Amino acid sequence: MARRTGRSAGATKKKGSGLPEYGQASAKQYQQQTRERVRNQTIRTWIIRLIIVGVLVLAGKMWGADLVARVTQKGREAKSELQKSQQGVKNANDRRSGADFNPNE
């Protein structure tokens, strides 16, 4: 009967190395593949970001002036309505408090 030394059948150690031979090559290959995946993912992310920025710039050139005009017009309308409602509230408060009371009427 053969004696077992505790190592797996395919793993042999080099002198002076603490790692089995099969572990070094596969670890380097795995590390290289991982770096390539990360690099490709980063490139993909930047390409997607550039496309989004390009679409936004194109949309800004096509509809930018109209959009700004529409937004500012809506802002002016909202401001006017807010001022009208504030004036209405002020008038109602004055009426309830008697600020516009005229004893001659």
C-alpha positions in Angstrom: 0.0 0.0 0.0 1.2 3.5 -0.9 1.6 6.1 1.7 -0.2 9.4 1.3 1.5 12.6 2.1 -1.5 14.8 2.5 -1.2 16.7 -0.8 -3.7 16.2 -3.6 -2.6 14.0 -6.5 -1.9 16.8 -9.1 -0.3 19.3 -6.8 3.4 19.3 -6.6 5.5 21.9 -4.9 8.6 23.6 -6.3 11.5 23.9 -4.1 11.4 27.1 -2.2 7.8 27.9 -3.2 4.9 27.6 -0.8 2.3 27.4 -3.5 1.4 24.5 -5.7 2.3 24.9 -9.4 -1.3 24.7 -10.7 -2.3 27.5 -8.4 0.2 30.1 -9.7 -0.8 29.9 -13.4 -4.5 29.8 -12.8 -4.3 32.6 -10.3 -2.5 34.8 -12.8 -5.0 33.9 -15.5 -7.9 34.6 -13.2 -6.4 38.0 -12.2 -5.9 38.9 -15.8 -9.4 38.0 -16.7 -10.8 40.0 -13.8 -8.8 43.0 -14.8 -10.1 42.7 -18.4 -13.7 42.5 -17.1 -13.3 45.5 -14.9 -11.6 47.5 -17.7 -14.4 46.5 -20.2 -17.1 47.4 -17.7 -15.4 50.8 -17.0 -15.2 51.5 -20.8 -18.8 50.5 -21.2 -19.9 52.8 -18.4 -18.0 55.8 -19.9 -19.4 55.1 -23.3 -23.0 55.1 -21.9 -22.3 58.3 -20.0 -20.9 60.0 -23.2 -24.0 58.9 -25.1 -26.3 60.3 -22.5 -24.4 63.6 -22.4 -24.6 63.7 -26.2 -28.3 63.1 -26.3 -28.8 65.9 -23.7 -26.7 68.3 -25.7 -28.6 67.5 -28.9 -31.9 67.9 -27.1 -30.7 71.2 -25.6 -29.7 72.5 -29.1 -33.0 71.4 -30.6 -35.5 72.5 -27.9 -33.4 74.5 -25.5 -34.6 78.0 -26.4 -38.2 77.0 -26.5 -37.9 75.1 -23.3 -36.3 78.0 -21.5 -39.0 80.4 -22.8 -41.8 78.0 -21.7 -40.3 77.5 -18.3 -39.8 81.3 -17.7 -43.4 82.0 -18.9 -44.8 79.4 -16.6 -42.7 80.9 -13.8 -44.1 84.4 -14.5 -47.6 83.0 -14.5 -47.1 81.2 -11.2 -45.6 84.3 -9.7 -48.6 86.4 -10.8 -51.1 83.9 -9.5 -49.3 83.7 -6.2 -49.3 87.5 -5.8 -53.0 87.5 -6.6 -53.8 84.9 -4.0 -51.6 86.7 -1.4 -53.5 89.9 -2.1 -56.8 88.0 -1.7 -55.7 86.6 1.6 -54.6 90.0 2.8 -57.9 91.6 1.8 -59.8 88.9 3.5 -57.8 89.3 6.7 -58.3 93.1 6.6 -62.0 92.7 6.1 -62.3 90.3 9.1 -60.2 92.4 11.3 -62.0 95.6 10.5 -59.0 97.4 9.0 -61.2 98.8 6.2 -64.1 99.7 8.6 -65.8 102.9 7.5 -68.1 104.3 10.3 -69.9 106.6 7.8 -71.3 103.8 5.8 
